[in-house]
Amino acid sequence: MKRPGSTPRVTVDHDRCELYGFCAADAPRLFELGQDGRLHFRKRLLGADDLDQAIAAARVCPAQAVVLRGDFDG
């Protein structure tokens, strides 16, 4: 749920995430798949330059595990 005036951020539902890596491929500034086999955030709070990658990652995730929160213009 969006709260008015909240900072845009990206989260991942790790219960849904199947580690396909599409989010890391489409949003390399935001995610990486670690050598430990887990998804790692490079950043969670999003700047204006990150919004396109965050939206792409949410759209491409087959498990619908990438969730955008906060206020977005896009």
MMTF fields as JSON, N, C-alpha, C and O atoms, coordinates in Angstrom:
{
  "mmtfVersion": "1.0.0",
  "mmtfProducer": "UNKNOWN",
  "numBonds": 295,
  "numAtoms": 296,
  "numGroups": 74,
  "numChains": 1,
  "numModels": 1,
  "chainsPerModel": [1],
  "groupsPerChain": [74],
  "chainIdList": ["A"],
  "bondAtomList": [4, 2, 8, 6, 12, 10, 16, 14, 20, 18, 24, 22, 28, 26, 32, 30, 36, 34, 40, 38, 44, 42, 48, 46, 52, 50, 56, 54, 60, 58, 64, 62, 68, 66, 72, 70, 76, 74, 80, 78, 84, 82, 88, 86, 92, 90, 96, 94, 100, 98, 104, 102, 108, 106, 112, 110, 116, 114, 120, 118, 124, 122, 128, 126, 132, 130, 136, 134, 140, 138, 144, 142, 148, 146, 152, 150, 156, 154, 160, 158, 164, 162, 168, 166, 172, 170, 176, 174, 180, 178, 184, 182, 188, 186, 192, 190, 196, 194, 200, 198, 204, 202, 208, 206, 212, 210, 216, 214, 220, 218, 224, 222, 228, 226, 232, 230, 236, 234, 240, 238, 244, 242, 248, 246, 252, 250, 256, 254, 260, 258, 264, 262, 268, 266, 272, 270, 276, 274, 280, 278, 284, 282, 288, 286, 292, 290],
  "bondOrderList": [1, 1, 1, 1, 1, 1, 1, 1, 1, 1, 1, 1, 1, 1, 1, 1, 1, 1, 1, 1, 1, 1, 1, 1, 1, 1, 1, 1, 1, 1, 1, 1, 1, 1, 1, 1, 1, 1, 1, 1, 1, 1, 1, 1, 1, 1, 1, 1, 1, 1, 1, 1, 1, 1, 1, 1, 1, 1, 1, 1, 1, 1, 1, 1, 1, 1, 1, 1, 1, 1, 1, 1, 1],
  "groupList": [{"groupName": "MET", "atomNameList": ["N", "CA", "C", "O"], "elementList": ["N", "C", "C", "O"], "formalChargeList": [0, 0, 0, 0], "bondAtomList": [1, 0, 2, 1, 3, 2], "bondOrderList": [1, 1, 2], "singleLetterCode": "M", "chemCompType": "L-PEPTIDE LINKING"}, {"groupName": "LYS", "atomNameList": ["N", "CA", "C", "O"], "elementList": ["N", "C", "C", "O"], "formalChargeList": [0, 0, 0, 0], "bondAtomList": [1, 0, 2, 1, 3, 2], "bondOrderList": [1, 1, 2], "singleLetterCode": "K", "chemCompType": "L-PEPTIDE LINKING"}, {"groupName": "ARG", "atomNameList": ["N", "CA", "C", "O"], "elementList": ["N", "C", "C", "O"], "formalChargeList": [0, 0, 0, 0], "bondAtomList": [1, 0, 2, 1, 3, 2], "bondOrderList": [1, 1, 2], "singleLetterCode": "R", "chemCompType": "L-PEPTIDE LINKING"}, {"groupName": "PRO", "atomNameList": ["N", "CA", "C", "O"], "elementList": ["N", "C", "C", "O"], "formalChargeList": [0, 0, 0, 0], "bondAtomList": [1, 0, 2, 1, 3, 2], "bondOrderList": [1, 1, 2], "singleLetterCode": "P", "chemCompType": "L-PEPTIDE LINKING"}, {"groupName": "GLY", "atomNameList": ["N", "CA", "C", "O"], "elementList": ["N", "C", "C", "O"], "formalChargeList": [0, 0, 0, 0], "bondAtomList": [1, 0, 2, 1, 3, 2], "bondOrderList": [1, 1, 2], "singleLetterCode": "G", "chemCompType": "PEPTIDE LINKING"}, {"groupName": "SER", "atomNameList": ["N", "CA", "C", "O"], "elementList": ["N", "C", "C", "O"], "formalChargeList": [0, 0, 0, 0], "bondAtomList": [1, 0, 2, 1, 3, 2], "bondOrderList": [1, 1, 2], "singleLetterCode": "S", "chemCompType": "L-PEPTIDE LINKING"}, {"groupName": "THR", "atomNameList": ["N", "CA", "C", "O"], "elementList": ["N", "C", "C", "O"], "formalChargeList": [0, 0, 0, 0], "bondAtomList": [1, 0, 2, 1, 3, 2], "bondOrderList": [1, 1, 2], "singleLetterCode": "T", "chemCompType": "L-PEPTIDE LINKING"}, {"groupName": "VAL", "atomNameList": ["N", "CA", "C", "O"], "elementList": ["N", "C", "C", "O"], "formalChargeList": [0, 0, 0, 0], "bondAtomList": [1, 0, 2, 1, 3, 2], "bondOrderList": [1, 1, 2], "singleLetterCode": "V", "chemCompType": "L-PEPTIDE LINKING"}, {"groupName": "ASP", "atomNameList": ["N", "CA", "C", "O"], "elementList": ["N", "C", "C", "O"], "formalChargeList": [0, 0, 0, 0], "bondAtomList": [1, 0, 2, 1, 3, 2], "bondOrderList": [1, 1, 2], "singleLetterCode": "D", "chemCompType": "L-PEPTIDE LINKING"}, {"groupName": "HIS", "atomNameList": ["N", "CA", "C", "O"], "elementList": ["N", "C", "C", "O"], "formalChargeList": [0, 0, 0, 0], "bondAtomList": [1, 0, 2, 1, 3, 2], "bondOrderList": [1, 1, 2], "singleLetterCode": "H", "chemCompType": "L-PEPTIDE LINKING"}, {"groupName": "CYS", "atomNameList": ["N", "CA", "C", "O"], "elementList": ["N", "C", "C", "O"], "formalChargeList": [0, 0, 0, 0], "bondAtomList": [1, 0, 2, 1, 3, 2], "bondOrderList": [1, 1, 2], "singleLetterCode": "C", "chemCompType": "L-PEPTIDE LINKING"}, {"groupName": "GLU", "atomNameList": ["N", "CA", "C", "O"], "elementList": ["N", "C", "C", "O"], "formalChargeList": [0, 0, 0, 0], "bondAtomList": [1, 0, 2, 1, 3, 2], "bondOrderList": [1, 1, 2], "singleLetterCode": "E", "chemCompType": "L-PEPTIDE LINKING"}, {"groupName": "LEU", "atomNameList": ["N", "CA", "C", "O"], "elementList": ["N", "C", "C", "O"], "formalChargeList": [0, 0, 0, 0], "bondAtomList": [1, 0, 2, 1, 3, 2], "bondOrderList": [1, 1, 2], "singleLetterCode": "L", "chemCompType": "L-PEPTIDE LINKING"}, {"groupName": "TYR", "atomNameList": ["N", "CA", "C", "O"], "elementList": ["N", "C", "C", "O"], "formalChargeList": [0, 0, 0, 0], "bondAtomList": [1, 0, 2, 1, 3, 2], "bondOrderList": [1, 1, 2], "singleLetterCode": "Y", "chemCompType": "L-PEPTIDE LINKING"}, {"groupName": "PHE", "atomNameList": ["N", "CA", "C", "O"], "elementList": ["N", "C", "C", "O"], "formalChargeList": [0, 0, 0, 0], "bondAtomList": [1, 0, 2, 1, 3, 2], "bondOrderList": [1, 1, 2], "singleLetterCode": "F", "chemCompType": "L-PEPTIDE LINKING"}, {"groupName": "ALA", "atomNameList": ["N", "CA", "C", "O"], "elementList": ["N", "C", "C", "O"], "formalChargeList": [0, 0, 0, 0], "bondAtomList": [1, 0, 2, 1, 3, 2], "bondOrderList": [1, 1, 2], "singleLetterCode": "A", "chemCompType": "L-PEPTIDE LINKING"}, {"groupName": "GLN", "atomNameList": ["N", "CA", "C", "O"], "elementList": ["N", "C", "C", "O"], "formalChargeList": [0, 0, 0, 0], "bondAtomList": [1, 0, 2, 1, 3, 2], "bondOrderList": [1, 1, 2], "singleLetterCode": "Q", "chemCompType": "L-PEPTIDE LINKING"}, {"groupName": "ILE", "atomNameList": ["N", "CA", "C", "O"], "elementList": ["N", "C", "C", "O"], "formalChargeList": [0, 0, 0, 0], "bondAtomList": [1, 0, 2, 1, 3, 2], "bondOrderList": [1, 1, 2], "singleLetterCode": "I", "chemCompType": "L-PEPTIDE LINKING"}],
  "groupTypeList": [0, 1, 2, 3, 4, 5, 6, 3, 2, 7, 6, 7, 8, 9, 8, 2, 10, 11, 12, 13, 4, 14, 10, 15, 15, 8, 15, 3, 2, 12, 14, 11, 12, 4, 16, 8, 4, 2, 12, 9, 14, 2, 1, 2, 12, 12, 4, 15, 8, 8, 12, 8, 16, 15, 17, 15, 15, 15, 2, 7, 10, 3, 15, 16, 15, 7, 7, 12, 2, 4, 8, 14, 8, 4],
  "groupIdList": [1, 2, 3, 4, 5, 6, 7, 8, 9, 10, 11, 12, 13, 14, 15, 16, 17, 18, 19, 20, 21, 22, 23, 24, 25, 26, 27, 28, 29, 30, 31, 32, 33, 34, 35, 36, 37, 38, 39, 40, 41, 42, 43, 44, 45, 46, 47, 48, 49, 50, 51, 52, 53, 54, 55, 56, 57, 58, 59, 60, 61, 62, 63, 64, 65, 66, 67, 68, 69, 70, 71, 72, 73, 74],
  "secStructList": [7, 7, 7, 6, 6, 7, 7, 7, 3, 3, 3, 3, 7, 6, 6, 6, 7, 7, 7, 7, 7, 2, 2, 2, 2, 2, 7, 6, 6, 6, 3, 3, 3, 7, 6, 6, 1, 7, 3, 3, 3, 1, 7, 1, 5, 7, 7, 4, 4, 4, 2, 2, 2, 2, 2, 2, 2, 2, 2, 2, 7, 6, 6, 7, 7, 3, 3, 3, 3, 1, 7, 7, 7, 7],
  "xCoordList": [0.844, 0.0, 0.89, 1.882, 0.531, 1.285, 0.841, -0.348, 1.824, 1.523, 1.871, 2.947, 0.989, 1.294, 2.597, 2.829, 3.445, 4.694, 5.802, 6.859, 5.594, 6.637, 7.672, 7.353, 8.903, 10.014, 9.842, 9.537, 10.031, 9.957, 11.027, 12.181, 10.632, 11.577, 11.129, 9.984, 12.054, 11.777, 11.983, 12.926, 11.101, 11.234, 11.052, 10.559, 11.454, 11.29, 10.64, 11.069, 9.609, 8.976, 9.812, 9.669, 10.674, 11.595, 10.884, 11.461, 9.653, 8.875, 8.433, 8.235, 8.278, 7.861, 9.045, 8.952, 10.156, 11.316, 11.868, 12.128, 12.044, 12.595, 14.016, 14.571, 14.608, 15.992, 16.23, 17.279, 15.264, 15.454, 16.52, 17.224, 16.642, 17.664, 17.253, 18.068, 15.998, 15.554, 15.62, 15.924, 15.34, 15.4, 16.828, 17.045, 17.802, 19.2, 19.655, 20.478, 19.126, 19.481, 18.875, 19.536, 17.633, 16.949, 17.229, 17.029, 17.683, 17.933, 19.257, 19.262, 20.375, 21.659, 22.093, 22.931, 21.543, 21.863, 21.15, 21.531, 20.113, 19.291, 19.517, 19.432, 19.804, 19.896, 21.147, 21.716, 21.555, 22.562, 22.294, 21.818, 22.608, 22.562, 23.945, 24.937, 23.999, 25.278, 25.822, 25.103, 27.1, 27.733, 27.149, 27.299, 26.482, 25.829, 24.473, 23.773, 24.098, 22.843, 21.633, 20.497, 21.866, 20.761, 20.706, 21.7, 19.537, 19.348, 19.781, 19.386, 20.593, 21.073, 20.646, 20.616, 20.322, 20.0, 21.282, 22.159, 21.385, 22.435, 21.907, 22.657, 20.62, 19.949, 18.466, 17.915, 17.825, 16.383, 15.621, 14.536, 16.2, 15.569, 15.933, 17.1, 14.935, 15.121, 15.216, 14.447, 16.171, 16.263, 15.555, 15.11, 15.452, 14.764, 15.401, 14.696, 16.716, 17.412, 17.172, 17.489, 16.627, 16.412, 15.007, 14.768, 14.089, 12.682, 12.434, 11.686, 13.054, 12.838, 13.293, 12.605, 14.451, 14.935, 14.038, 13.786, 13.559, 12.686, 11.382, 10.917, 10.807, 9.556, 9.792, 8.975, 10.905, 11.227, 11.403, 10.933, 12.076, 12.292, 10.973, 10.777, 10.079, 8.777, 7.97, 7.284, 8.051, 7.285, 7.834, 7.066, 9.153, 9.769, 9.759, 9.961, 9.534, 9.612, 8.463, 7.304, 8.764, 7.695, 6.994, 5.851, 7.668, 7.073, 6.344, 5.742, 6.399, 5.795, 6.28, 5.508, 7.586, 8.177, 8.713, 8.886, 8.976, 9.497, 8.32, 7.401, 8.363, 7.251, 7.774, 8.786, 7.073, 7.407, 6.509, 5.302, 7.106, 6.359, 6.693, 7.735, 5.797, 6.022, 5.39, 4.597, 5.753, 5.188, 6.03, 7.247, 5.368, 6.013, 5.294, 4.073, 6.066, 5.464, 5.228, 4.459, 5.898, 5.827, 4.929, 4.782],
  "yCoordList": [-1.172, 0.0, 1.236, 1.295, 2.215, 3.454, 4.41, 4.545, 5.073, 6.142, 7.449, 7.563, 8.448, 9.725, 10.295, 10.33, 10.74, 11.365, 10.413, 10.855, 9.113, 8.166, 8.026, 8.161, 7.754, 7.627, 6.369, 5.307, 6.469, 5.272, 4.264, 4.626, 3.006, 1.952, 0.638, 0.48, -0.275, -1.586, -2.624, -2.533, -3.6, -4.706, -6.012, -6.024, -7.089, -8.412, -9.317, -9.379, -10.013, -11.023, -12.298, -13.03, -12.552, -13.686, -15.034, -16.056, -15.054, -16.295, -16.642, -17.813, -15.622, -15.843, -15.962, -16.627, -15.321, -15.244, -16.638, -17.414, -16.942, -18.232, -18.089, -19.05, -16.902, -16.632, -16.857, -17.367, -16.48, -16.571, -15.588, -15.865, -14.445, -13.466, -12.44, -11.611, -12.478, -11.493, -10.074, -9.132, -9.919, -8.59, -8.061, -6.883, -8.916, -8.492, -8.15, -7.254, -8.859, -8.57, -7.251, -6.483, -6.979, -5.761, -4.563, -3.423, -4.8, -3.704, -3.928, -4.115, -3.911, -4.203, -3.16, -3.455, -1.953, -0.957, -1.268, -0.758, -2.104, -2.362, -3.737, -3.887, -4.746, -6.127, -6.814, -6.429, -7.843, -8.768, -10.137, -10.246, -11.162, -12.516, -12.805, -12.779, -13.079, -13.301, -14.686, -15.586, -14.846, -16.156, -17.151, -18.362, -16.628, -17.497, -17.994, -18.71, -17.6, -18.048, -17.262, -17.668, -16.137, -15.314, -13.999, -13.544, -13.407, -12.098, -11.027, -11.049, -10.095, -8.999, -7.67, -7.503, -6.741, -5.389, -4.584, -4.649, -3.843, -2.833, -1.539, -0.79, -1.28, -0.158, -0.457, -1.145, 0.058, -0.129, 1.168, 1.181, 2.265, 3.565, 4.044, 4.015, 4.482, 4.769, 6.259, 7.059, 6.611, 7.958, 8.003, 6.975, 9.183, 9.354, 8.494, 7.999, 8.309, 7.521, 6.023, 5.261, 5.596, 4.17, 3.691, 2.486, 4.607, 4.217, 3.311, 2.34, 3.614, 2.77, 1.336, 0.39, 1.172, -0.178, -0.886, -2.084, -0.159, -0.772, -1.255, -2.357, -0.441, -0.815, -2.014, -2.934, -2.012, -3.142, -4.426, -5.486, -4.338, -5.529, -6.089, -7.304, -5.221, -5.676, -6.331, -7.327, -5.781, -6.332, -7.669, -8.542, -7.841, -9.034, -10.227, -11.359, -10.002, -11.086, -12.085, -11.724, -13.335, -14.309, -14.723, -15.179, -14.568, -14.923, -13.747, -13.889, -12.593, -11.361, -11.082, -10.693, -11.294, -11.1, -9.684, -9.251, -8.96, -7.594, -6.648, -6.616, -5.881, -4.995, -3.568, -3.313, -2.649, -1.231, -0.59, -0.831, 0.221, 0.89, 2.374, 2.787, 3.162, 4.596, 5.324, 4.756, 6.59, 7.431, 7.352, 7.537, 7.074, 6.994, 7.919, 8.067, 8.54, 9.329, 8.467, 8.844, 7.281, 6.453, 5.281, 4.498],
  "zCoordList": [0.0, 0.0, 0.0, 0.726, -0.813, -0.878, 0.208, 0.497, 0.805, 1.742, 1.065, 0.478, 1.126, 0.485, 1.016, 2.225, 0.097, 0.475, 0.859, 1.308, 0.695, 1.085, -0.035, -1.216, 0.357, -0.575, -1.418, -0.876, -2.738, -3.571, -3.15, -2.921, -3.052, -2.689, -3.324, -3.748, -3.37, -3.939, -2.842, -2.056, -2.799, -1.867, -2.635, -3.763, -2.011, -2.609, -1.58, -0.428, -2.007, -1.167, -1.316, -2.295, -0.348, -0.453, -0.372, -0.746, 0.106, 0.087, -1.333, -1.656, -2.179, -3.568, -4.518, -5.549, -4.174, -5.07, -5.353, -4.433, -6.637, -7.065, -7.61, -8.143, -7.483, -7.893, -9.381, -9.774, -10.205, -11.652, -12.133, -13.104, -11.463, -11.816, -12.845, -13.251, -13.278, -14.264, -13.707, -14.439, -12.428, -11.811, -11.843, -12.126, -11.556, -11.574, -12.992, -13.181, -13.981, -15.371, -15.835, -16.533, -15.461, -15.898, -15.002, -15.421, -13.787, -12.841, -12.104, -10.887, -12.833, -12.193, -11.164, -10.311, -11.226, -10.189, -8.881, -7.827, -8.943, -7.765, -7.149, -5.93, -7.978, -7.504, -8.027, -9.049, -7.295, -7.796, -7.179, -6.05, -7.937, -7.394, -6.842, -7.57, -5.556, -4.893, -5.144, -5.579, -4.865, -4.999, -4.009, -4.169, -2.981, -2.003, -2.493, -1.779, -3.746, -4.317, -3.854, -4.098, -3.188, -2.694, -3.454, -4.019, -3.454, -4.064, -3.071, -1.905, -3.542, -2.703, -3.31, -4.529, -2.441, -2.883, -3.018, -2.156, -4.077, -4.18, -3.57, -2.944, -3.754, -3.099, -3.017, -3.876, -1.988, -1.795, -1.992, -2.573, -1.502, -1.707, -3.099, -3.49, -3.84, -5.251, -5.524, -4.992, -6.361, -6.892, -8.234, -8.745, -8.798, -10.083, -11.176, -12.056, -11.133, -12.148, -12.006, -12.919, -10.895, -10.635, -10.981, -11.063, -11.182, -11.325, -12.521, -12.412, -13.668, -14.847, -14.595, -14.977, -13.953, -13.665, -12.658, -12.786, -11.666, -10.659, -11.286, -10.994, -12.132, -12.807, -13.719, -13.756, -14.457, -15.338, -14.54, -14.954, -13.401, -12.57, -12.057, -12.042, -11.642, -11.151, -12.267, -12.038, -13.456, -14.584, -15.058, -15.462, -15.015, -15.585, -14.627, -15.063, -13.36, -12.377, -12.567, -12.364, -12.954, -13.171, -11.878, -11.912, -10.745, -9.453, -8.812, -7.748, -9.46, -8.933, -7.512, -6.636, -7.311, -5.991, -5.781, -4.641, -6.869, -6.767, -6.589, -7.407, -5.511, -5.154, -5.041, -4.389, -5.683, -5.597, -4.558, -4.527, -3.715, -2.648, -2.664, -3.173, -2.1, -2.025, -3.193, -3.944, -3.335, -4.389, -5.653, -5.616, -6.776, -8.081, -9.037, -8.983, -9.915, -10.983, -12.205, -13.089, -12.271, -13.46, -13.317, -14.255]
}
